[in-house]
Amino acid sequence: MNLQYERMLALCDSLNLPFVAQNYVGAAQEAAAQESAYSDFLEALLKAESAGRQVRKQSLLTRLAGFPAIKTLEEFDYAFAAGVKRSQIDELAGLAFVERNENVVLVGPSGVGKTHLAITLGYRAAQAGIKTRFTTAADLLLTLSAAHAQNQLKALMHRAIAAYRLLIIDEIGYLPMSREQANLFFQVIAARYEKGSLIVTSNLSFGQWDATFAQDATLTAALLDRLLHHAQIVPIAGESYRLKRQRQAGMVQARKAIAGG
């Protein structure tokens, strides 16, 4: 390693240009082989820096989002999820709803792909440089209740609710809420109204939501009014994919047992 190269690496480090440092040797060799102009050589290095930073940002935002797994639209089974319009999902995948601070509500029975679609849209957002957070309703309520008990709710709302352009809340309706929890959840929806996008999933029809929110019809109506005012609703019907796979596996095992007997 010559002294000039060492000085260049030091400058790249001080200027926070790690991808220029990584790509300098290869770019220099290619420029020499092709007898490129100095401006082309410099442009190639700057492009490498820009591309490297983009990949690093995508990776960071994906980790911060807290997805339980990475799901893609290519993996989604439209033939299985009855009623889902491919055109609607393709439009949502363009993420214009985030730019408009709109919401997406995925409604249907357990196991039909609601969480898959929610993660898919969230992952696309993170890859597009949009700060995203995934949580279940149960985990969110635990966090809200703890912050409320410690008189830190305002700080939490700023740090964990308002800070994200896209907030995904999975599994609304699986567990009933106390009146305090329902009020805390309402504050989340109200805080993001027309200020940030939500994706929520639920196994309940909207007429059943008050059963989850402490049987408070007034609060539930106010919550749904804010949630659905600027929202696209994606209804999904069908049989649970997981149960279907289990039944298929059971049938295969039964056939093997019969064949073996």
ChimeraX commands (.cxc) that place a marker at each C-alpha (Angstrom):
marker #1 position 0.00,0.00,0.00 radius 0.5
marker #1 position 1.54,3.33,-1.07 radius 0.5
marker #1 position 1.45,6.49,1.01 radius 0.5
marker #1 position -0.91,8.31,-1.35 radius 0.5
marker #1 position -3.46,5.49,-1.11 radius 0.5
marker #1 position -3.18,5.56,2.69 radius 0.5
marker #1 position -3.81,9.32,2.63 radius 0.5
marker #1 position -6.83,8.80,0.38 radius 0.5
marker #1 position -8.28,6.17,2.74 radius 0.5
marker #1 position -7.78,8.52,5.67 radius 0.5
marker #1 position -9.55,11.32,3.78 radius 0.5
marker #1 position -12.42,8.98,2.87 radius 0.5
marker #1 position -12.72,8.04,6.52 radius 0.5
marker #1 position -12.74,11.66,7.72 radius 0.5
marker #1 position -15.29,12.64,5.04 radius 0.5
marker #1 position -17.44,9.55,5.70 radius 0.5
marker #1 position -17.02,8.12,2.19 radius 0.5
marker #1 position -16.63,4.39,2.93 radius 0.5
marker #1 position -17.85,3.20,-0.46 radius 0.5
marker #1 position -15.43,5.46,-2.33 radius 0.5
marker #1 position -12.67,3.80,-0.33 radius 0.5
marker #1 position -14.02,0.33,-1.08 radius 0.5
marker #1 position -14.39,0.92,-4.80 radius 0.5
marker #1 position -11.36,3.10,-5.53 radius 0.5
marker #1 position -8.95,0.36,-6.61 radius 0.5
marker #1 position -11.41,-1.36,-8.95 radius 0.5
marker #1 position -12.61,1.93,-10.42 radius 0.5
marker #1 position -9.03,3.11,-10.96 radius 0.5
marker #1 position -8.07,-0.12,-12.71 radius 0.5
marker #1 position -11.14,0.02,-14.95 radius 0.5
marker #1 position -10.53,3.70,-15.77 radius 0.5
marker #1 position -6.93,2.95,-16.69 radius 0.5
marker #1 position -7.91,-0.01,-18.87 radius 0.5
marker #1 position -10.57,2.00,-20.71 radius 0.5
marker #1 position -8.56,5.24,-20.69 radius 0.5
marker #1 position -11.57,6.99,-19.18 radius 0.5
marker #1 position -11.70,10.72,-18.54 radius 0.5
marker #1 position -11.05,11.91,-14.99 radius 0.5
marker #1 position -14.64,13.13,-14.79 radius 0.5
marker #1 position -15.93,9.64,-15.67 radius 0.5
marker #1 position -13.69,8.09,-13.03 radius 0.5
marker #1 position -14.96,10.54,-10.42 radius 0.5
marker #1 position -18.58,9.97,-11.44 radius 0.5
marker #1 position -18.14,6.20,-11.10 radius 0.5
marker #1 position -16.81,6.59,-7.56 radius 0.5
marker #1 position -19.64,8.95,-6.57 radius 0.5
marker #1 position -22.22,6.54,-8.01 radius 0.5
marker #1 position -20.67,3.72,-5.97 radius 0.5
marker #1 position -20.89,5.86,-2.83 radius 0.5
marker #1 position -24.52,6.76,-3.52 radius 0.5
marker #1 position -25.51,3.16,-4.25 radius 0.5
marker #1 position -23.70,1.88,-1.16 radius 0.5
marker #1 position -25.42,4.41,1.07 radius 0.5
marker #1 position -28.80,3.49,-0.38 radius 0.5
marker #1 position -28.28,-0.21,0.37 radius 0.5
marker #1 position -27.06,0.62,3.87 radius 0.5
marker #1 position -30.10,2.81,4.52 radius 0.5
marker #1 position -32.47,0.12,3.25 radius 0.5
marker #1 position -30.84,-2.46,5.51 radius 0.5
marker #1 position -31.01,-0.14,8.54 radius 0.5
marker #1 position -34.67,0.79,7.98 radius 0.5
marker #1 position -35.60,-2.87,7.51 radius 0.5
marker #1 position -33.93,-3.82,10.80 radius 0.5
marker #1 position -35.53,-0.90,12.64 radius 0.5
marker #1 position -38.99,-1.82,11.30 radius 0.5
marker #1 position -39.04,-4.96,13.43 radius 0.5
marker #1 position -40.69,-7.26,10.89 radius 0.5
marker #1 position -41.18,-10.78,12.29 radius 0.5
marker #1 position -40.13,-12.09,8.86 radius 0.5
marker #1 position -39.56,-10.67,5.39 radius 0.5
marker #1 position -42.46,-11.25,3.02 radius 0.5
marker #1 position -42.64,-10.19,-0.61 radius 0.5
marker #1 position -45.50,-9.61,-3.01 radius 0.5
marker #1 position -44.10,-12.28,-5.32 radius 0.5
marker #1 position -44.72,-14.86,-2.58 radius 0.5
marker #1 position -48.36,-13.90,-2.05 radius 0.5
marker #1 position -50.90,-16.47,-3.24 radius 0.5
marker #1 position -53.73,-14.56,-4.92 radius 0.5
marker #1 position -55.45,-17.81,-5.87 radius 0.5
marker #1 position -55.76,-18.71,-2.20 radius 0.5
marker #1 position -56.80,-15.29,-0.80 radius 0.5
marker #1 position -60.37,-14.96,-2.01 radius 0.5
marker #1 position -61.58,-11.49,-2.86 radius 0.5
marker #1 position -58.21,-9.76,-2.98 radius 0.5
marker #1 position -57.91,-7.58,-6.08 radius 0.5
marker #1 position -54.44,-7.75,-7.57 radius 0.5
marker #1 position -54.90,-4.29,-9.08 radius 0.5
marker #1 position -55.59,-2.81,-5.64 radius 0.5
marker #1 position -52.53,-4.46,-4.09 radius 0.5
marker #1 position -50.34,-3.36,-7.00 radius 0.5
marker #1 position -51.57,0.21,-6.51 radius 0.5
marker #1 position -50.84,0.05,-2.78 radius 0.5
marker #1 position -47.38,-1.38,-3.50 radius 0.5
marker #1 position -46.60,1.88,-5.29 radius 0.5
marker #1 position -46.77,3.50,-1.81 radius 0.5
marker #1 position -48.69,6.59,-2.93 radius 0.5
marker #1 position -50.95,6.04,0.08 radius 0.5
marker #1 position -48.00,6.82,2.35 radius 0.5
marker #1 position -47.32,10.07,0.53 radius 0.5
marker #1 position -50.99,11.00,1.04 radius 0.5
marker #1 position -50.99,9.98,4.73 radius 0.5
marker #1 position -53.71,7.43,4.04 radius 0.5
marker #1 position -54.38,4.13,5.79 radius 0.5
marker #1 position -54.78,0.52,4.70 radius 0.5
marker #1 position -57.13,-1.78,6.58 radius 0.5
marker #1 position -56.81,-5.53,5.95 radius 0.5
marker #1 position -59.84,-7.43,7.22 radius 0.5
marker #1 position -60.53,-11.16,7.18 radius 0.5
marker #1 position -60.40,-14.40,9.17 radius 0.5
marker #1 position -57.20,-15.80,10.62 radius 0.5
marker #1 position -54.65,-17.30,8.28 radius 0.5
marker #1 position -55.75,-15.77,4.96 radius 0.5
marker #1 position -52.70,-13.56,4.36 radius 0.5
marker #1 position -53.41,-10.26,6.13 radius 0.5
marker #1 position -50.08,-10.16,7.97 radius 0.5
marker #1 position -48.24,-11.25,4.82 radius 0.5
marker #1 position -49.65,-8.29,2.88 radius 0.5
marker #1 position -49.00,-5.89,5.74 radius 0.5
marker #1 position -45.35,-6.95,5.94 radius 0.5
marker #1 position -45.02,-6.85,2.17 radius 0.5
marker #1 position -46.18,-3.23,2.02 radius 0.5
marker #1 position -44.06,-2.32,5.03 radius 0.5
marker #1 position -40.96,-3.94,3.55 radius 0.5
marker #1 position -41.50,-2.06,0.29 radius 0.5
marker #1 position -41.78,1.17,2.25 radius 0.5
marker #1 position -38.54,0.48,4.14 radius 0.5
marker #1 position -36.77,-0.31,0.86 radius 0.5
marker #1 position -38.05,3.00,-0.51 radius 0.5
marker #1 position -36.46,4.88,2.40 radius 0.5
marker #1 position -39.66,5.33,4.41 radius 0.5
marker #1 position -39.29,5.00,8.17 radius 0.5
marker #1 position -41.58,2.11,9.10 radius 0.5
marker #1 position -42.49,0.22,12.26 radius 0.5
marker #1 position -44.29,-3.12,12.66 radius 0.5
marker #1 position -45.98,-4.14,15.91 radius 0.5
marker #1 position -48.83,-6.30,17.06 radius 0.5
marker #1 position -51.77,-4.70,18.84 radius 0.5
marker #1 position -50.93,-6.70,21.98 radius 0.5
marker #1 position -47.30,-5.52,22.06 radius 0.5
marker #1 position -48.35,-1.93,21.36 radius 0.5
marker #1 position -50.81,-1.98,24.26 radius 0.5
marker #1 position -48.18,-3.36,26.64 radius 0.5
marker #1 position -45.83,-0.54,25.65 radius 0.5
marker #1 position -48.54,2.12,25.93 radius 0.5
marker #1 position -49.73,0.87,29.32 radius 0.5
marker #1 position -46.20,0.79,30.72 radius 0.5
marker #1 position -45.48,4.31,29.48 radius 0.5
marker #1 position -48.78,5.58,30.90 radius 0.5
marker #1 position -48.03,4.02,34.30 radius 0.5
marker #1 position -44.59,5.69,34.33 radius 0.5
marker #1 position -45.99,9.06,33.20 radius 0.5
marker #1 position -43.99,8.81,29.96 radius 0.5
marker #1 position -46.84,8.51,27.48 radius 0.5
marker #1 position -46.14,11.83,25.77 radius 0.5
marker #1 position -42.51,10.90,25.17 radius 0.5
marker #1 position -43.51,7.47,23.86 radius 0.5
marker #1 position -46.08,8.96,21.48 radius 0.5
marker #1 position -43.39,11.22,20.06 radius 0.5
marker #1 position -40.68,8.56,19.89 radius 0.5
marker #1 position -42.59,5.44,18.88 radius 0.5
marker #1 position -45.80,6.65,17.25 radius 0.5
marker #1 position -45.28,10.00,15.53 radius 0.5
marker #1 position -41.69,9.25,14.49 radius 0.5
marker #1 position -42.69,6.75,11.79 radius 0.5
marker #1 position -44.22,7.67,8.46 radius 0.5
marker #1 position -45.78,4.20,8.31 radius 0.5
marker #1 position -46.97,2.33,11.38 radius 0.5
marker #1 position -48.25,-1.25,11.03 radius 0.5
marker #1 position -50.49,-2.63,13.77 radius 0.5
marker #1 position -51.20,-6.33,13.37 radius 0.5
marker #1 position -53.95,-8.46,14.93 radius 0.5
marker #1 position -56.47,-5.90,16.19 radius 0.5
marker #1 position -59.36,-7.81,17.73 radius 0.5
marker #1 position -57.62,-10.96,18.90 radius 0.5
marker #1 position -57.67,-9.79,22.51 radius 0.5
marker #1 position -60.28,-7.56,24.20 radius 0.5
marker #1 position -59.04,-4.30,25.69 radius 0.5
marker #1 position -59.78,-2.71,29.03 radius 0.5
marker #1 position -61.26,0.79,28.97 radius 0.5
marker #1 position -57.85,2.31,29.72 radius 0.5
marker #1 position -56.22,0.30,26.91 radius 0.5
marker #1 position -58.99,1.30,24.50 radius 0.5
marker #1 position -58.43,4.96,25.35 radius 0.5
marker #1 position -54.68,4.59,24.84 radius 0.5
marker #1 position -55.20,2.88,21.49 radius 0.5
marker #1 position -57.57,5.65,20.43 radius 0.5
marker #1 position -54.83,8.19,21.19 radius 0.5
marker #1 position -52.53,6.39,18.75 radius 0.5
marker #1 position -55.10,6.51,15.95 radius 0.5
marker #1 position -55.96,10.15,16.71 radius 0.5
marker #1 position -52.29,11.19,16.84 radius 0.5
marker #1 position -51.65,9.81,13.36 radius 0.5
marker #1 position -54.87,11.09,11.77 radius 0.5
marker #1 position -53.89,12.91,8.56 radius 0.5
marker #1 position -50.27,13.06,9.79 radius 0.5
marker #1 position -48.96,9.58,9.01 radius 0.5
marker #1 position -50.07,6.31,7.46 radius 0.5
marker #1 position -51.32,3.21,9.20 radius 0.5
marker #1 position -51.66,-0.37,8.05 radius 0.5
marker #1 position -53.86,-2.39,10.39 radius 0.5
marker #1 position -55.08,-5.97,10.24 radius 0.5
marker #1 position -58.11,-7.43,12.00 radius 0.5
marker #1 position -60.07,-10.65,12.04 radius 0.5
marker #1 position -63.25,-8.74,12.98 radius 0.5
marker #1 position -65.78,-6.94,10.82 radius 0.5
marker #1 position -66.11,-3.26,11.73 radius 0.5
marker #1 position -69.46,-3.90,13.39 radius 0.5
marker #1 position -67.69,-6.15,15.91 radius 0.5
marker #1 position -64.91,-3.75,16.88 radius 0.5
marker #1 position -66.70,-2.35,19.92 radius 0.5
marker #1 position -66.41,-5.83,21.48 radius 0.5
marker #1 position -62.65,-5.33,21.41 radius 0.5
marker #1 position -62.68,-1.72,22.57 radius 0.5
marker #1 position -64.22,-2.28,26.02 radius 0.5
marker #1 position -67.77,-2.38,24.63 radius 0.5
marker #1 position -67.49,1.40,24.18 radius 0.5
marker #1 position -69.55,2.15,21.09 radius 0.5
marker #1 position -68.83,5.89,21.21 radius 0.5
marker #1 position -65.06,5.47,21.38 radius 0.5
marker #1 position -65.15,2.76,18.71 radius 0.5
marker #1 position -67.16,5.00,16.36 radius 0.5
marker #1 position -64.73,7.88,16.86 radius 0.5
marker #1 position -61.75,5.58,16.29 radius 0.5
marker #1 position -63.21,4.08,13.11 radius 0.5
marker #1 position -64.13,7.54,11.85 radius 0.5
marker #1 position -60.49,8.62,11.99 radius 0.5
marker #1 position -59.08,5.32,10.79 radius 0.5
marker #1 position -61.37,4.92,7.79 radius 0.5
marker #1 position -61.71,8.56,6.69 radius 0.5
marker #1 position -58.70,8.29,4.39 radius 0.5
marker #1 position -58.33,4.54,4.01 radius 0.5
marker #1 position -58.34,1.71,1.51 radius 0.5
marker #1 position -60.08,-1.39,2.82 radius 0.5
marker #1 position -58.82,-4.77,1.65 radius 0.5
marker #1 position -61.31,-7.54,2.53 radius 0.5
marker #1 position -59.89,-11.07,2.40 radius 0.5
marker #1 position -61.96,-14.24,2.62 radius 0.5
marker #1 position -61.12,-17.92,2.53 radius 0.5
marker #1 position -59.82,-20.75,4.64 radius 0.5
marker #1 position -56.78,-20.46,6.89 radius 0.5
marker #1 position -53.67,-21.21,4.86 radius 0.5
marker #1 position -51.97,-22.77,7.89 radius 0.5
marker #1 position -54.92,-25.06,8.65 radius 0.5
marker #1 position -55.14,-26.06,5.01 radius 0.5
marker #1 position -51.46,-27.02,4.99 radius 0.5
marker #1 position -51.89,-29.01,8.19 radius 0.5
marker #1 position -54.87,-30.88,6.78 radius 0.5
marker #1 position -52.98,-31.60,3.58 radius 0.5
marker #1 position -50.04,-32.91,5.62 radius 0.5
marker #1 position -52.45,-35.07,7.65 radius 0.5
marker #1 position -53.98,-36.50,4.50 radius 0.5
marker #1 position -50.54,-37.32,3.12 radius 0.5
marker #1 position -49.57,-39.05,6.38 radius 0.5
marker #1 position -52.86,-40.95,6.42 radius 0.5
marker #1 position -52.29,-42.14,2.87 radius 0.5
marker #1 position -48.78,-43.29,3.76 radius 0.5
marker #1 position -50.13,-45.17,6.77 radius 0.5
marker #1 position -52.78,-46.89,4.64 radius 0.5
marker #1 position -50.18,-47.75,2.01 radius 0.5
marker #1 position -47.81,-49.05,4.65 radius 0.5
marker #1 position -50.56,-51.09,6.33 radius 0.5
marker link #1:1,2 radius 0.2
marker link #1:2,3 radius 0.2
marker link #1:3,4 radius 0.2
marker link #1:4,5 radius 0.2
marker link #1:5,6 radius 0.2
marker link #1:6,7 radius 0.2
marker link #1:7,8 radius 0.2
marker link #1:8,9 radius 0.2
marker link #1:9,10 radius 0.2
marker link #1:10,11 radius 0.2
marker link #1:11,12 radius 0.2
marker link #1:12,13 radius 0.2
marker link #1:13,14 radius 0.2
marker link #1:14,15 radius 0.2
marker link #1:15,16 radius 0.2
marker link #1:16,17 radius 0.2
marker link #1:17,18 radius 0.2
marker link #1:18,19 radius 0.2
marker link #1:19,20 radius 0.2
marker link #1:20,21 radius 0.2
marker link #1:21,22 radius 0.2
marker link #1:22,23 radius 0.2
marker link #1:23,24 radius 0.2
marker link #1:24,25 radius 0.2
marker link #1:25,26 radius 0.2
marker link #1:26,27 radius 0.2
marker link #1:27,28 radius 0.2
marker link #1:28,29 radius 0.2
marker link #1:29,30 radius 0.2
marker link #1:30,31 radius 0.2
marker link #1:31,32 radius 0.2
marker link #1:32,33 radius 0.2
marker link #1:33,34 radius 0.2
marker link #1:34,35 radius 0.2
marker link #1:35,36 radius 0.2
marker link #1:36,37 radius 0.2
marker link #1:37,38 radius 0.2
marker link #1:38,39 radius 0.2
marker link #1:39,40 radius 0.2
marker link #1:40,41 radius 0.2
marker link #1:41,42 radius 0.2
marker link #1:42,43 radius 0.2
marker link #1:43,44 radius 0.2
marker link #1:44,45 radius 0.2
marker link #1:45,46 radius 0.2
marker link #1:46,47 radius 0.2
marker link #1:47,48 radius 0.2
marker link #1:48,49 radius 0.2
marker link #1:49,50 radius 0.2
marker link #1:50,51 radius 0.2
marker link #1:51,52 radius 0.2
marker link #1:52,53 radius 0.2
marker link #1:53,54 radius 0.2
marker link #1:54,55 radius 0.2
marker link #1:55,56 radius 0.2
marker link #1:56,57 radius 0.2
marker link #1:57,58 radius 0.2
marker link #1:58,59 radius 0.2
marker link #1:59,60 radius 0.2
marker link #1:60,61 radius 0.2
marker link #1:61,62 radius 0.2
marker link #1:62,63 radius 0.2
marker link #1:63,64 radius 0.2
marker link #1:64,65 radius 0.2
marker link #1:65,66 radius 0.2
marker link #1:66,67 radius 0.2
marker link #1:67,68 radius 0.2
marker link #1:68,69 radius 0.2
marker link #1:69,70 radius 0.2
marker link #1:70,71 radius 0.2
marker link #1:71,72 radius 0.2
marker link #1:72,73 radius 0.2
marker link #1:73,74 radius 0.2
marker link #1:74,75 radius 0.2
marker link #1:75,76 radius 0.2
marker link #1:76,77 radius 0.2
marker link #1:77,78 radius 0.2
marker link #1:78,79 radius 0.2
marker link #1:79,80 radius 0.2
marker link #1:80,81 radius 0.2
marker link #1:81,82 radius 0.2
marker link #1:82,83 radius 0.2
marker link #1:83,84 radius 0.2
marker link #1:84,85 radius 0.2
marker link #1:85,86 radius 0.2
marker link #1:86,87 radius 0.2
marker link #1:87,88 radius 0.2
marker link #1:88,89 radius 0.2
marker link #1:89,90 radius 0.2
marker link #1:90,91 radius 0.2
marker link #1:91,92 radius 0.2
marker link #1:92,93 radius 0.2
marker link #1:93,94 radius 0.2
marker link #1:94,95 radius 0.2
marker link #1:95,96 radius 0.2
marker link #1:96,97 radius 0.2
marker link #1:97,98 radius 0.2
marker link #1:98,99 radius 0.2
marker link #1:99,100 radius 0.2
marker link #1:100,101 radius 0.2
marker link #1:101,102 radius 0.2
marker link #1:102,103 radius 0.2
marker link #1:103,104 radius 0.2
marker link #1:104,105 radius 0.2
marker link #1:105,106 radius 0.2
marker link #1:106,107 radius 0.2
marker link #1:107,108 radius 0.2
marker link #1:108,109 radius 0.2
marker link #1:109,110 radius 0.2
marker link #1:110,111 radius 0.2
marker link #1:111,112 radius 0.2
marker link #1:112,113 radius 0.2
marker link #1:113,114 radius 0.2
marker link #1:114,115 radius 0.2
marker link #1:115,116 radius 0.2
marker link #1:116,117 radius 0.2
marker link #1:117,118 radius 0.2
marker link #1:118,119 radius 0.2
marker link #1:119,120 radius 0.2
marker link #1:120,121 radius 0.2
marker link #1:121,122 radius 0.2
marker link #1:122,123 radius 0.2
marker link #1:123,124 radius 0.2
marker link #1:124,125 radius 0.2
marker link #1:125,126 radius 0.2
marker link #1:126,127 radius 0.2
marker link #1:127,128 radius 0.2
marker link #1:128,129 radius 0.2
marker link #1:129,130 radius 0.2
marker link #1:130,131 radius 0.2
marker link #1:131,132 radius 0.2
marker link #1:132,133 radius 0.2
marker link #1:133,134 radius 0.2
marker link #1:134,135 radius 0.2
marker link #1:135,136 radius 0.2
marker link #1:136,137 radius 0.2
marker link #1:137,138 radius 0.2
marker link #1:138,139 radius 0.2
marker link #1:139,140 radius 0.2
marker link #1:140,141 radius 0.2
marker link #1:141,142 radius 0.2
marker link #1:142,143 radius 0.2
marker link #1:143,144 radius 0.2
marker link #1:144,145 radius 0.2
marker link #1:145,146 radius 0.2
marker link #1:146,147 radius 0.2
marker link #1:147,148 radius 0.2
marker link #1:148,149 radius 0.2
marker link #1:149,150 radius 0.2
marker link #1:150,151 radius 0.2
marker link #1:151,152 radius 0.2
marker link #1:152,153 radius 0.2
marker link #1:153,154 radius 0.2
marker link #1:154,155 radius 0.2
marker link #1:155,156 radius 0.2
marker link #1:156,157 radius 0.2
marker link #1:157,158 radius 0.2
marker link #1:158,159 radius 0.2
marker link #1:159,160 radius 0.2
marker link #1:160,161 radius 0.2
marker link #1:161,162 radius 0.2
marker link #1:162,163 radius 0.2
marker link #1:163,164 radius 0.2
marker link #1:164,165 radius 0.2
marker link #1:165,166 radius 0.2
marker link #1:166,167 radius 0.2
marker link #1:167,168 radius 0.2
marker link #1:168,169 radius 0.2
marker link #1:169,170 radius 0.2
marker link #1:170,171 radius 0.2
marker link #1:171,172 radius 0.2
marker link #1:172,173 radius 0.2
marker link #1:173,174 radius 0.2
marker link #1:174,175 radius 0.2
marker link #1:175,176 radius 0.2
marker link #1:176,177 radius 0.2
marker link #1:177,178 radius 0.2
marker link #1:178,179 radius 0.2
marker link #1:179,180 radius 0.2
marker link #1:180,181 radius 0.2
marker link #1:181,182 radius 0.2
marker link #1:182,183 radius 0.2
marker link #1:183,184 radius 0.2
marker link #1:184,185 radius 0.2
marker link #1:185,186 radius 0.2
marker link #1:186,187 radius 0.2
marker link #1:187,188 radius 0.2
marker link #1:188,189 radius 0.2
marker link #1:189,190 radius 0.2
marker link #1:190,191 radius 0.2
marker link #1:191,192 radius 0.2
marker link #1:192,193 radius 0.2
marker link #1:193,194 radius 0.2
marker link #1:194,195 radius 0.2
marker link #1:195,196 radius 0.2
marker link #1:196,197 radius 0.2
marker link #1:197,198 radius 0.2
marker link #1:198,199 radius 0.2
marker link #1:199,200 radius 0.2
marker link #1:200,201 radius 0.2
marker link #1:201,202 radius 0.2
marker link #1:202,203 radius 0.2
marker link #1:203,204 radius 0.2
marker link #1:204,205 radius 0.2
marker link #1:205,206 radius 0.2
marker link #1:206,207 radius 0.2
marker link #1:207,208 radius 0.2
marker link #1:208,209 radius 0.2
marker link #1:209,210 radius 0.2
marker link #1:210,211 radius 0.2
marker link #1:211,212 radius 0.2
marker link #1:212,213 radius 0.2
marker link #1:213,214 radius 0.2
marker link #1:214,215 radius 0.2
marker link #1:215,216 radius 0.2
marker link #1:216,217 radius 0.2
marker link #1:217,218 radius 0.2
marker link #1:218,219 radius 0.2
marker link #1:219,220 radius 0.2
marker link #1:220,221 radius 0.2
marker link #1:221,222 radius 0.2
marker link #1:222,223 radius 0.2
marker link #1:223,224 radius 0.2
marker link #1:224,225 radius 0.2
marker link #1:225,226 radius 0.2
marker link #1:226,227 radius 0.2
marker link #1:227,228 radius 0.2
marker link #1:228,229 radius 0.2
marker link #1:229,230 radius 0.2
marker link #1:230,231 radius 0.2
marker link #1:231,232 radius 0.2
marker link #1:232,233 radius 0.2
marker link #1:233,234 radius 0.2
marker link #1:234,235 radius 0.2
marker link #1:235,236 radius 0.2
marker link #1:236,237 radius 0.2
marker link #1:237,238 radius 0.2
marker link #1:238,239 radius 0.2
marker link #1:239,240 radius 0.2
marker link #1:240,241 radius 0.2
marker link #1:241,242 radius 0.2
marker link #1:242,243 radius 0.2
marker link #1:243,244 radius 0.2
marker link #1:244,245 radius 0.2
marker link #1:245,246 radius 0.2
marker link #1:246,247 radius 0.2
marker link #1:247,248 radius 0.2
marker link #1:248,249 radius 0.2
marker link #1:249,250 radius 0.2
marker link #1:250,251 radius 0.2
marker link #1:251,252 radius 0.2
marker link #1:252,253 radius 0.2
marker link #1:253,254 radius 0.2
marker link #1:254,255 radius 0.2
marker link #1:255,256 radius 0.2
marker link #1:256,257 radius 0.2
marker link #1:257,258 radius 0.2
marker link #1:258,259 radius 0.2
marker link #1:259,260 radius 0.2
marker link #1:260,261 radius 0.2
view
